[in-house]
């Protein structure tokens, strides 16, 4: 049941309770003048009825709130990054608790099936008398079996690392070019960073933009193991011109967070900027940035306690003027997303102004505003609380990149909610966040933005 039908039902019950009290009071007044004892009985009966209705109303209200939040959690679990539903306020009665447990059981079962497939793949790869590496076009290791880990060193070729920490770049690139030209795998010799020559077969990974490298080995690893992150093969979709009619699923996002010397946007400076690219609900973890920035002023101890960045850490870092051209390219043509993003936008605007650039984002979405509009009854809208609400694991909290990653996972779930609730376009989502009028007013009063881009 959506929040609107629930609200109508609750309102109807409330009006019924008021009518019962009013009716009882009217009867009581009419009767008291003739027969006081009958009037008191009528009044007591009316009051008792009103209390009963009020109690029922309270129970139903709790139930519908729980069901609405449970519905939202199920919808949010459709996001690619989602796991099981977290525990929450919906566990107020047996019905909602049973639905919660049933959905979680389904998610756990599907995950177990996926793990079983991966375990079978590990056994298959372990039985192949070859060390196998799969890498992306730019050299990121996306899959590696136990033989390859043993041959090249697990610290050098784990999933997510660069293969060029283990192999010289030029022979690998030359072999890939040759494989593409011939349209099949080629036998080559590759050189490790330690100077060892290895016989290898290099093949193009068709349709996925990558390379498969295999090395013959004499002894098989006794343990069936492999590491993988095949999402590293994902390439960013082409960016088209954005409009208010663009579906959220087609929107490119840059999820951003800043750390600063303080809260005053006119006096304080940025010390760190972190960001990660999204497209729709997909998070591209291979497309991140994490800049340390020399603020050219002392970092107060109180600020260091929050983000852990000291004067010594930024003494050799680039200034904002040096970082800005690279950062501006990242922000071009995307929707800027963040938690309480008005703070970050204000600091970026003022920092850009100091280097002679008049900058403001074309489109902004704020997870704080969106979540406030979706469920204003939550006890806390802090990033930590929302992460717990959606079952997001926090890593690197209070670092710019760490907070960006957490925000991206929350935003993926919020997108699922928005699309399900009929706010599936960029314009509709921007309108949706305007409902958080109180927080918007607080952001304005804090001087964190002086432009309507966030709220219009």
DRENDO-1510 file (C-alpha; in Angstrom, 1 decimal, always signed):
<recs>
REC; n; res; u; v; w
REC; 1; UNK; +0.0; +0.0; +0.0 .
REC; 2; UNK; +1.4; +3.4; -1.0 .
REC; 3; UNK; +1.7; +6.2; +1.6 .
REC; 4; UNK; -1.3; +8.1; +0.1 .
REC; 5; UNK; -3.9; +5.4; +0.5 .
REC; 6; UNK; -2.5; +4.7; +4.0 .
REC; 7; UNK; -2.8; +8.4; +4.9 .
REC; 8; UNK; -6.4; +8.5; +3.6 .
REC; 9; UNK; -7.3; +5.5; +5.8 .
REC; 10; UNK; -5.7; +7.0; +8.8 .
REC; 11; UNK; -7.4; +10.3; +8.2 .
REC; 12; UNK; -10.7; +8.6; +7.9 .
REC; 13; UNK; -10.2; +6.8; +11.2 .
REC; 14; UNK; -9.1; +10.0; +12.8 .
REC; 15; UNK; -12.2; +11.8; +11.6 .
REC; 16; UNK; -14.3; +8.9; +12.9 .
REC; 17; UNK; -12.7; +9.2; +16.3 .
REC; 18; UNK; -13.4; +12.9; +16.4 .
REC; 19; UNK; -17.0; +12.4; +15.3 .
REC; 20; UNK; -17.5; +9.8; +18.0 .
REC; 21; UNK; -16.2; +12.2; +20.7 .
REC; 22; UNK; -18.3; +15.0; +19.3 .
REC; 23; UNK; -21.4; +12.8; +19.1 .
REC; 24; UNK; -20.9; +11.6; +22.6 .
REC; 25; UNK; -20.3; +15.1; +23.9 .
REC; 26; UNK; -23.4; +16.3; +22.2 .
REC; 27; UNK; -25.6; +13.5; +23.6 .
REC; 28; UNK; -24.1; +14.1; +27.1 .
REC; 29; UNK; -24.8; +17.8; +27.0 .
REC; 30; UNK; -28.4; +17.2; +25.8 .
REC; 31; UNK; -29.0; +14.6; +28.5 .
REC; 32; UNK; -27.2; +16.2; +31.4 .
REC; 33; UNK; -29.8; +18.9; +31.6 .
REC; 34; UNK; -32.6; +16.4; +32.1 .
REC; 35; UNK; -31.0; +13.3; +33.6 .
REC; 36; UNK; -27.4; +13.7; +34.8 .
REC; 37; UNK; -26.8; +10.0; +35.4 .
REC; 38; UNK; -27.8; +9.1; +31.8 .
REC; 39; UNK; -25.6; +11.9; +30.5 .
REC; 40; UNK; -22.6; +10.7; +32.4 .
REC; 41; UNK; -23.1; +7.2; +31.0 .
REC; 42; UNK; -23.4; +8.5; +27.5 .
REC; 43; UNK; -20.3; +10.7; +27.9 .
REC; 44; UNK; -18.3; +7.8; +29.4 .
REC; 45; UNK; -19.4; +5.5; +26.5 .
REC; 46; UNK; -18.4; +8.1; +23.9 .
REC; 47; UNK; -15.0; +8.6; +25.6 .
REC; 48; UNK; -14.4; +4.9; +25.8 .
REC; 49; UNK; -15.3; +4.5; +22.1 .
REC; 50; UNK; -12.9; +7.3; +21.2 .
REC; 51; UNK; -10.1; +5.7; +23.2 .
REC; 52; UNK; -10.7; +2.4; +21.5 .
REC; 53; UNK; -10.7; +4.0; +18.0 .
REC; 54; UNK; -7.5; +5.9; +19.0 .
REC; 55; UNK; -5.8; +2.7; +20.1 .
REC; 56; UNK; -6.8; +1.0; +16.8 .
REC; 57; UNK; -5.6; +4.0; +14.9 .
REC; 58; UNK; -2.2; +3.9; +16.6 .
REC; 59; UNK; -1.8; +0.2; +15.9 .
REC; 60; UNK; -2.8; +0.6; +12.2 .
REC; 61; UNK; -0.6; +3.6; +11.8 .
REC; 62; UNK; +2.4; +1.7; +13.1 .
REC; 63; UNK; +1.5; -1.2; +10.9 .
REC; 64; UNK; +1.2; +0.9; +7.7 .
REC; 65; UNK; +4.4; +2.8; +8.5 .
REC; 66; UNK; +6.2; -0.6; +8.9 .
REC; 67; UNK; +4.6; -2.0; +5.6 .
REC; 68; UNK; +5.6; +1.2; +3.7 .
REC; 69; UNK; +9.2; +1.0; +4.9 .
REC; 70; UNK; +9.3; -2.7; +4.2 .
REC; 71; UNK; +8.0; -2.0; +0.7 .
REC; 72; UNK; +10.7; +0.6; +0.3 .
REC; 73; UNK; +13.4; -1.7; +1.5 .
REC; 74; UNK; +12.3; -4.5; -0.9 .
REC; 75; UNK; +12.4; -2.0; -3.8 .
REC; 76; UNK; +15.8; -0.7; -2.8 .
REC; 77; UNK; +17.1; -4.3; -2.7 .
REC; 78; UNK; +16.5; -4.3; -6.5 .
REC; 79; UNK; +19.6; -2.1; -6.8 .
REC; 80; UNK; +22.7; -4.0; -8.1 .
REC; 81; UNK; +24.7; -3.3; -4.9 .
REC; 82; UNK; +22.0; -4.4; -2.5 .
REC; 83; UNK; +22.3; -7.4; -0.2 .
REC; 84; UNK; +19.8; -8.6; +2.4 .
REC; 85; UNK; +17.2; -6.3; +3.9 .
REC; 86; UNK; +18.4; -4.8; +7.2 .
REC; 87; UNK; +16.5; -5.1; +10.4 .
REC; 88; UNK; +14.2; -2.2; +10.9 .
REC; 89; UNK; +11.0; -0.6; +12.1 .
REC; 90; UNK; +8.9; -3.0; +10.1 .
REC; 91; UNK; +9.4; -5.8; +12.6 .
REC; 92; UNK; +6.4; -4.4; +14.7 .
REC; 93; UNK; +4.0; -7.2; +14.1 .
REC; 94; UNK; +4.1; -10.8; +12.9 .
REC; 95; UNK; +2.8; -10.1; +9.4 .
REC; 96; UNK; +5.5; -7.6; +8.4 .
REC; 97; UNK; +8.2; -9.6; +10.2 .
REC; 98; UNK; +7.2; -12.8; +8.2 .
REC; 99; UNK; +7.3; -10.9; +4.9 .
REC; 100; UNK; +10.7; -9.4; +5.9 .
REC; 101; UNK; +12.1; -12.8; +6.7 .
REC; 102; UNK; +10.7; -14.4; +3.5 .
REC; 103; UNK; +12.3; -11.8; +1.3 .
REC; 104; UNK; +15.6; -12.2; +3.1 .
REC; 105; UNK; +15.4; -16.0; +2.7 .
REC; 106; UNK; +14.9; -15.5; -1.0 .
REC; 107; UNK; +17.9; -13.2; -1.3 .
REC; 108; UNK; +20.1; -15.5; +0.7 .
REC; 109; UNK; +19.1; -18.5; -1.4 .
REC; 110; UNK; +19.9; -16.7; -4.7 .
REC; 111; UNK; +23.3; -15.6; -3.2 .
REC; 112; UNK; +24.0; -19.2; -2.2 .
REC; 113; UNK; +23.3; -20.4; -5.7 .
REC; 114; UNK; +25.7; -17.8; -7.1 .
REC; 115; UNK; +28.4; -18.8; -4.6 .
REC; 116; UNK; +27.9; -22.5; -5.6 .
REC; 117; UNK; +28.4; -21.5; -9.3 .
REC; 118; UNK; +31.6; -19.7; -8.3 .
REC; 119; UNK; +32.9; -22.7; -6.3 .
REC; 120; UNK; +32.3; -24.9; -9.3 .
REC; 121; UNK; +34.2; -22.5; -11.5 .
REC; 122; UNK; +37.0; -22.5; -9.0 .
REC; 123; UNK; +37.2; -26.3; -9.2 .
REC; 124; UNK; +37.2; -26.2; -13.0 .
REC; 125; UNK; +39.9; -23.6; -13.1 .
REC; 126; UNK; +42.0; -25.5; -10.6 .
REC; 127; UNK; +41.9; -28.6; -12.7 .
REC; 128; UNK; +43.3; -26.8; -15.8 .
REC; 129; UNK; +47.0; -27.3; -16.1 .
REC; 130; UNK; +47.5; -23.6; -16.8 .
REC; 131; UNK; +47.9; -20.4; -14.9 .
REC; 132; UNK; +45.0; -18.2; -16.1 .
REC; 133; UNK; +44.8; -14.4; -16.0 .
REC; 134; UNK; +41.9; -12.2; -17.4 .
REC; 135; UNK; +42.7; -8.5; -17.6 .
REC; 136; UNK; +40.8; -5.5; -18.9 .
REC; 137; UNK; +42.0; -3.4; -21.8 .
REC; 138; UNK; +43.9; -1.0; -19.4 .
REC; 139; UNK; +45.6; -3.9; -17.6 .
REC; 140; UNK; +43.4; -4.4; -14.5 .
REC; 141; UNK; +43.3; -8.0; -13.3 .
REC; 142; UNK; +39.7; -9.1; -13.3 .
REC; 143; UNK; +40.1; -12.9; -12.8 .
REC; 144; UNK; +43.0; -15.0; -11.6 .
REC; 145; UNK; +43.2; -18.6; -10.7 .
REC; 146; UNK; +45.4; -20.3; -8.0 .
REC; 147; UNK; +48.1; -21.3; -10.4 .
REC; 148; UNK; +48.5; -17.7; -11.7 .
REC; 149; UNK; +48.6; -16.4; -8.1 .
REC; 150; UNK; +51.4; -18.9; -7.3 .
REC; 151; UNK; +53.3; -18.2; -10.5 .
REC; 152; UNK; +53.2; -14.4; -10.5 .
REC; 153; UNK; +52.7; -13.6; -6.8 .
REC; 154; UNK; +49.4; -13.1; -5.1 .
REC; 155; UNK; +50.3; -9.6; -3.9 .
REC; 156; UNK; +50.9; -8.5; -7.6 .
REC; 157; UNK; +48.0; -10.1; -9.5 .
REC; 158; UNK; +45.0; -10.1; -7.2 .
REC; 159; UNK; +41.7; -9.0; -8.8 .
REC; 160; UNK; +41.6; -5.2; -9.0 .
REC; 161; UNK; +45.4; -4.7; -9.2 .
REC; 162; UNK; +47.4; -3.8; -12.4 .
REC; 163; UNK; +48.9; -6.7; -14.2 .
REC; 164; UNK; +51.9; -4.5; -15.0 .
REC; 165; UNK; +52.9; -4.9; -11.4 .
REC; 166; UNK; +53.9; -8.4; -12.5 .
REC; 167; UNK; +54.5; -8.3; -16.2 .
REC; 168; UNK; +56.3; -5.8; -18.4 .
REC; 169; UNK; +53.8; -3.6; -20.3 .
REC; 170; UNK; +55.2; -3.6; -23.8 .
REC; 171; UNK; +55.3; -7.4; -24.5 .
REC; 172; UNK; +51.7; -7.7; -23.3 .
REC; 173; UNK; +50.4; -4.8; -25.4 .
REC; 174; UNK; +52.3; -6.2; -28.5 .
REC; 175; UNK; +50.8; -9.6; -28.0 .
REC; 176; UNK; +47.3; -8.2; -27.7 .
REC; 177; UNK; +47.7; -6.3; -30.9 .
REC; 178; UNK; +48.9; -9.4; -32.7 .
REC; 179; UNK; +46.0; -11.5; -31.3 .
REC; 180; UNK; +43.5; -8.8; -32.5 .
REC; 181; UNK; +45.1; -8.8; -36.0 .
REC; 182; UNK; +45.0; -12.6; -36.3 .
REC; 183; UNK; +41.6; -13.0; -34.7 .
REC; 184; UNK; +42.8; -15.8; -32.5 .
REC; 185; UNK; +45.1; -16.6; -29.7 .
REC; 186; UNK; +48.9; -16.2; -30.2 .
REC; 187; UNK; +51.8; -17.9; -28.4 .
REC; 188; UNK; +54.3; -15.4; -27.1 .
REC; 189; UNK; +57.0; -14.9; -24.4 .
REC; 190; UNK; +56.2; -12.4; -21.7 .
REC; 191; UNK; +58.7; -11.0; -19.2 .
REC; 192; UNK; +58.0; -10.6; -15.5 .
REC; 193; UNK; +59.2; -7.6; -13.6 .
REC; 194; UNK; +61.8; -9.9; -12.0 .
REC; 195; UNK; +63.2; -10.6; -15.4 .
REC; 196; UNK; +61.8; -14.1; -15.9 .
REC; 197; UNK; +60.7; -15.1; -19.4 .
REC; 198; UNK; +57.4; -17.1; -19.5 .
REC; 199; UNK; +55.7; -18.9; -22.3 .
REC; 200; UNK; +52.2; -17.7; -22.6 .
REC; 201; UNK; +49.1; -17.7; -24.9 .
REC; 202; UNK; +47.3; -14.4; -25.3 .
REC; 203; UNK; +43.8; -14.2; -26.6 .
REC; 204; UNK; +41.3; -11.4; -27.0 .
REC; 205; UNK; +38.2; -11.6; -24.8 .
REC; 206; UNK; +35.5; -11.2; -27.3 .
REC; 207; UNK; +32.7; -8.7; -26.7 .
REC; 208; UNK; +34.0; -7.8; -23.2 .
REC; 209; UNK; +37.1; -5.7; -24.0 .
REC; 210; UNK; +39.8; -7.6; -22.3 .
REC; 211; UNK; +42.6; -10.2; -22.6 .
REC; 212; UNK; +43.0; -13.8; -21.5 .
REC; 213; UNK; +46.6; -14.8; -20.7 .
REC; 214; UNK; +47.5; -18.4; -19.9 .
REC; 215; UNK; +50.8; -19.9; -18.8 .
REC; 216; UNK; +51.5; -23.7; -18.8 .
REC; 217; UNK; +52.4; -25.0; -15.4 .
REC; 218; UNK; +53.9; -28.3; -14.2 .
REC; 219; UNK; +52.4; -28.6; -10.7 .
REC; 220; UNK; +48.7; -27.8; -9.9 .
REC; 221; UNK; +47.8; -25.9; -6.8 .
REC; 222; UNK; +46.2; -28.2; -4.3 .
REC; 223; UNK; +43.6; -25.6; -3.3 .
REC; 224; UNK; +40.9; -24.7; -5.7 .
REC; 225; UNK; +40.8; -20.9; -5.6 .
REC; 226; UNK; +40.4; -17.9; -7.8 .
REC; 227; UNK; +39.8; -14.2; -7.4 .
REC; 228; UNK; +37.7; -12.2; -9.7 .
REC; 229; UNK; +35.9; -8.9; -10.2 .
REC; 230; UNK; +34.5; -9.1; -13.7 .
REC; 231; UNK; +32.7; -5.8; -13.3 .
REC; 232; UNK; +36.1; -4.2; -14.0 .
REC; 233; UNK; +35.4; -5.0; -17.7 .
REC; 234; UNK; +32.5; -2.6; -17.6 .
REC; 235; UNK; +33.0; +0.5; -19.8 .
REC; 236; UNK; +31.2; +3.7; -19.2 .
REC; 237; UNK; +28.2; +4.2; -21.6 .
REC; 238; UNK; +28.4; +7.1; -23.9 .
REC; 239; UNK; +27.0; +10.3; -22.3 .
REC; 240; UNK; +24.2; +12.1; -24.2 .
REC; 241; UNK; +22.8; +15.5; -23.6 .
REC; 242; UNK; +20.9; +15.7; -20.3 .
REC; 243; UNK; +17.4; +17.1; -19.9 .
REC; 244; UNK; +14.6; +16.9; -17.2 .
REC; 245; UNK; +13.0; +14.1; -19.3 .
REC; 246; UNK; +16.1; +11.9; -19.2 .
REC; 247; UNK; +15.3; +8.6; -17.4 .
REC; 248; UNK; +17.3; +8.1; -14.2 .
REC; 249; UNK; +18.6; +4.8; -15.6 .
REC; 250; UNK; +20.2; +6.7; -18.5 .
REC; 251; UNK; +21.8; +9.5; -16.4 .
REC; 252; UNK; +25.6; +9.7; -15.8 .
REC; 253; UNK; +26.4; +10.7; -12.2 .
REC; 254; UNK; +29.5; +11.8; -10.4 .
REC; 255; UNK; +29.1; +11.0; -6.7 .
REC; 256; UNK; +31.3; +13.4; -4.9 .
REC; 257; UNK; +32.4; +14.3; -1.4 .
REC; 258; UNK; +34.9; +16.9; -0.1 .
REC; 259; UNK; +36.8; +17.3; +3.1 .
REC; 260; UNK; +37.7; +20.9; +4.2 .
REC; 261; UNK; +39.5; +23.0; +6.8 .
REC; 262; UNK; +36.1; +24.0; +8.2 .
REC; 263; UNK; +32.5; +24.8; +7.5 .
REC; 264; UNK; +32.8; +28.5; +6.4 .
REC; 265; UNK; +32.7; +28.4; +2.6 .
REC; 266; UNK; +34.1; +31.9; +2.3 .
REC; 267; UNK; +37.1; +31.4; +4.6 .
REC; 268; UNK; +37.8; +27.7; +4.6 .
REC; 269; UNK; +39.4; +25.6; +1.9 .
REC; 270; UNK; +39.2; +22.1; +0.4 .
REC; 271; UNK; +41.8; +19.5; +1.5 .
REC; 272; UNK; +40.4; +16.5; -0.3 .
REC; 273; UNK; +38.0; +15.6; -3.1 .
REC; 274; UNK; +36.8; +12.1; -3.8 .
REC; 275; UNK; +34.4; +10.8; -6.4 .
REC; 276; UNK; +33.1; +7.8; -8.2 .
REC; 277; UNK; +31.2; +7.5; -11.5 .
REC; 278; UNK; +27.7; +5.9; -11.8 .
REC; 279; UNK; +25.4; +5.4; -14.7 .
REC; 280; UNK; +21.9; +4.7; -13.6 .
REC; 281; UNK; +22.1; +2.3; -10.7 .
REC; 282; UNK; +25.5; +0.9; -11.8 .
REC; 283; UNK; +28.6; +1.9; -9.8 .
REC; 284; UNK; +31.8; +1.9; -11.8 .
REC; 285; UNK; +34.4; +1.2; -9.2 .
REC; 286; UNK; +37.2; +1.4; -11.7 .
REC; 287; UNK; +36.4; +5.0; -12.3 .
REC; 288; UNK; +37.2; +6.8; -9.1 .
REC; 289; UNK; +39.3; +9.8; -8.1 .
REC; 290; UNK; +40.8; +10.7; -4.8 .
REC; 291; UNK; +42.7; +14.0; -4.7 .
REC; 292; UNK; +44.6; +15.4; -1.7 .
REC; 293; UNK; +44.7; +19.2; -2.1 .
REC; 294; UNK; +47.0; +21.7; -0.4 .
REC; 295; UNK; +44.6; +24.3; +1.1 .
REC; 296; UNK; +47.4; +26.8; +1.4 .
REC; 297; UNK; +46.3; +27.4; +5.0 .
REC; 298; UNK; +46.6; +25.6; +8.3 .
REC; 299; UNK; +44.2; +22.7; +9.0 .
REC; 300; UNK; +42.6; +23.1; +12.4 .
REC; 301; UNK; +43.0; +20.3; +14.8 .
REC; 302; UNK; +39.2; +20.0; +15.1 .
REC; 303; UNK; +38.9; +19.3; +11.4 .
REC; 304; UNK; +41.8; +16.8; +11.4 .
REC; 305; UNK; +40.0; +14.9; +14.1 .
REC; 306; UNK; +37.1; +14.4; +11.6 .
REC; 307; UNK; +38.9; +13.5; +8.4 .
REC; 308; UNK; +42.4; +12.6; +9.6 .
REC; 309; UNK; +44.2; +14.9; +7.1 .
REC; 310; UNK; +47.1; +16.8; +8.6 .
REC; 311; UNK; +49.2; +19.7; +7.3 .
REC; 312; UNK; +52.1; +17.3; +6.7 .
REC; 313; UNK; +49.9; +15.1; +4.5 .
REC; 314; UNK; +49.1; +17.9; +2.1 .
REC; 315; UNK; +52.4; +19.8; +2.2 .
REC; 316; UNK; +53.4; +18.3; -1.1 .
REC; 317; UNK; +49.9; +18.0; -2.6 .
REC; 318; UNK; +48.8; +20.1; -5.6 .
REC; 319; UNK; +46.8; +23.2; -5.1 .
REC; 320; UNK; +43.1; +23.5; -6.1 .
REC; 321; UNK; +44.2; +25.6; -9.1 .
REC; 322; UNK; +46.3; +22.7; -10.3 .
REC; 323; UNK; +43.7; +20.0; -9.6 .
REC; 324; UNK; +40.7; +22.0; -11.0 .
REC; 325; UNK; +41.2; +21.4; -14.8 .
REC; 326; UNK; +41.1; +17.6; -14.2 .
REC; 327; UNK; +38.2; +17.9; -11.7 .
REC; 328; UNK; +36.2; +20.1; -14.1 .
REC; 329; UNK; +36.5; +17.5; -16.8 .
REC; 330; UNK; +35.0; +14.9; -14.5 .
REC; 331; UNK; +32.1; +17.1; -13.6 .
REC; 332; UNK; +31.3; +18.1; -17.2 .
REC; 333; UNK; +28.1; +16.5; -18.6 .
REC; 334; UNK; +27.1; +14.6; -15.5 .
REC; 335; UNK; +24.7; +15.0; -12.6 .
REC; 336; UNK; +26.4; +15.8; -9.3 .
REC; 337; UNK; +25.3; +13.6; -6.4 .
REC; 338; UNK; +26.2; +13.8; -2.8 .
REC; 339; UNK; +24.9; +13.6; +0.8 .
REC; 340; UNK; +24.1; +17.2; +1.9 .
REC; 341; UNK; +25.7; +18.1; -1.4 .
REC; 342; UNK; +25.0; +21.8; -0.9 .
REC; 343; UNK; +28.0; +22.0; +1.4 .
REC; 344; UNK; +30.3; +20.5; -1.2 .
REC; 345; UNK; +28.9; +22.5; -4.1 .
REC; 346; UNK; +29.4; +25.7; -2.1 .
REC; 347; UNK; +33.0; +24.9; -1.3 .
REC; 348; UNK; +33.7; +24.0; -4.9 .
REC; 349; UNK; +32.0; +27.1; -6.2 .
REC; 350; UNK; +34.1; +29.4; -3.9 .
REC; 351; UNK; +37.3; +27.5; -4.6 .
REC; 352; UNK; +36.7; +27.8; -8.3 .
REC; 353; UNK; +36.0; +31.5; -7.9 .
REC; 354; UNK; +39.3; +32.0; -6.2 .
REC; 355; UNK; +41.1; +30.7; -9.3 .
REC; 356; UNK; +39.0; +32.9; -11.6 .
REC; 357; UNK; +36.3; +30.4; -12.7 .
REC; 358; UNK; +32.6; +30.9; -12.5 .
REC; 359; UNK; +31.3; +27.4; -12.0 .
REC; 360; UNK; +28.0; +25.9; -11.0 .
REC; 361; UNK; +26.6; +22.4; -11.7 .
REC; 362; UNK; +23.8; +22.1; -14.2 .
REC; 363; UNK; +22.0; +19.3; -12.2 .
REC; 364; UNK; +22.3; +18.3; -8.6 .
REC; 365; UNK; +20.7; +15.5; -6.6 .
REC; 366; UNK; +21.1; +15.2; -2.8 .
REC; 367; UNK; +20.6; +11.9; -1.0 .
REC; 368; UNK; +19.8; +13.8; +2.2 .
REC; 369; UNK; +17.0; +15.7; +0.6 .
REC; 370; UNK; +15.7; +12.6; -1.4 .
REC; 371; UNK; +15.6; +10.4; +1.7 .
REC; 372; UNK; +13.9; +13.1; +3.7 .
REC; 373; UNK; +11.2; +13.3; +1.1 .
REC; 374; UNK; +10.9; +9.5; +0.9 .
REC; 375; UNK; +10.7; +8.9; +4.7 .
REC; 376; UNK; +10.8; +12.0; +6.9 .
REC; 377; UNK; +10.0; +9.9; +9.9 .
REC; 378; UNK; +13.4; +8.3; +10.1 .
REC; 379; UNK; +15.1; +8.9; +13.4 .
REC; 380; UNK; +18.4; +10.0; +11.7 .
REC; 381; UNK; +19.3; +11.1; +8.2 .
REC; 382; UNK; +23.1; +11.1; +8.8 .
REC; 383; UNK; +25.1; +9.1; +6.3 .
REC; 384; UNK; +25.9; +6.4; +8.9 .
REC; 385; UNK; +22.2; +6.0; +9.7 .
REC; 386; UNK; +21.2; +5.7; +6.1 .
REC; 387; UNK; +23.9; +3.1; +5.4 .
REC; 388; UNK; +22.6; +1.0; +8.3 .
REC; 389; UNK; +19.0; +1.5; +7.0 .
REC; 390; UNK; +19.9; +0.2; +3.6 .
REC; 391; UNK; +22.4; -2.5; +4.7 .
REC; 392; UNK; +25.4; -0.7; +3.2 .
REC; 393; UNK; +28.8; -1.7; +4.5 .
REC; 394; UNK; +30.9; +1.4; +5.5 .
REC; 395; UNK; +34.5; +1.5; +4.5 .
REC; 396; UNK; +36.7; +4.5; +4.8 .
REC; 397; UNK; +34.1; +6.8; +6.6 .
REC; 398; UNK; +35.1; +10.4; +6.8 .
REC; 399; UNK; +37.4; +10.2; +3.8 .
REC; 400; UNK; +36.3; +11.9; +0.6 .
REC; 401; UNK; +36.4; +8.7; -1.5 .
REC; 402; UNK; +35.1; +6.5; +1.3 .
REC; 403; UNK; +32.1; +8.7; +1.8 .
REC; 404; UNK; +31.5; +8.9; -1.9 .
REC; 405; UNK; +31.4; +5.1; -2.2 .
REC; 406; UNK; +28.9; +4.8; +0.7 .
REC; 407; UNK; +26.8; +7.6; -0.9 .
REC; 408; UNK; +26.9; +5.9; -4.3 .
REC; 409; UNK; +25.5; +2.6; -2.8 .
REC; 410; UNK; +22.8; +4.5; -1.0 .
REC; 411; UNK; +21.9; +6.5; -4.1 .
REC; 412; UNK; +21.6; +3.2; -6.1 .
REC; 413; UNK; +18.9; +2.1; -3.7 .
REC; 414; UNK; +17.2; +5.5; -3.7 .
REC; 415; UNK; +17.0; +5.4; -7.5 .
REC; 416; UNK; +15.2; +2.1; -7.3 .
REC; 417; UNK; +12.7; +3.7; -4.8 .
REC; 418; UNK; +12.3; +6.8; -7.0 .
REC; 419; UNK; +11.6; +4.8; -10.2 .
REC; 420; UNK; +9.2; +2.6; -8.3 .
REC; 421; UNK; +7.3; +5.6; -6.9 .
REC; 422; UNK; +6.9; +7.2; -10.3 .
REC; 423; UNK; +9.8; +9.7; -10.1 .
REC; 424; UNK; +11.9; +8.0; -12.7 .
REC; 425; UNK; +13.2; +11.0; -14.6 .
REC; 426; UNK; +15.9; +13.5; -13.7 .
REC; 427; UNK; +13.3; +16.3; -13.6 .
REC; 428; UNK; +10.9; +14.3; -11.4 .
REC; 429; UNK; +13.7; +13.4; -9.0 .
REC; 430; UNK; +14.7; +17.0; -8.7 .
REC; 431; UNK; +11.1; +18.0; -8.0 .
REC; 432; UNK; +10.9; +15.1; -5.5 .
REC; 433; UNK; +13.8; +16.5; -3.4 .
REC; 434; UNK; +12.1; +19.9; -3.2 .
REC; 435; UNK; +9.7; +18.3; -0.7 .
REC; 436; UNK; +12.4; +18.5; +1.9 .
REC; 437; UNK; +11.7; +22.2; +2.3 .
REC; 438; UNK; +12.9; +22.4; +5.9 .
REC; 439; UNK; +16.4; +21.1; +5.1 .
REC; 440; UNK; +16.6; +23.2; +2.0 .
REC; 441; UNK; +15.9; +26.3; +4.2 .
REC; 442; UNK; +18.6; +25.2; +6.6 .
REC; 443; UNK; +21.1; +24.8; +3.8 .
REC; 444; UNK; +20.2; +28.3; +2.6 .
REC; 445; UNK; +20.5; +29.8; +6.0 .
REC; 446; UNK; +24.0; +28.2; +6.4 .
REC; 447; UNK; +25.1; +30.0; +3.2 .
REC; 448; UNK; +25.8; +26.8; +1.5 .
REC; 449; UNK; +24.2; +27.8; -1.8 .
REC; 450; UNK; +22.9; +31.0; -3.4 .
REC; 451; UNK; +21.7; +29.5; -6.7 .
REC; 452; UNK; +18.4; +27.6; -7.4 .
REC; 453; UNK; +20.2; +24.7; -9.2 .
REC; 454; UNK; +19.9; +22.3; -6.2 .
REC; 455; UNK; +16.2; +22.9; -5.6 .
REC; 456; UNK; +14.9; +23.5; -9.1 .
</recs>
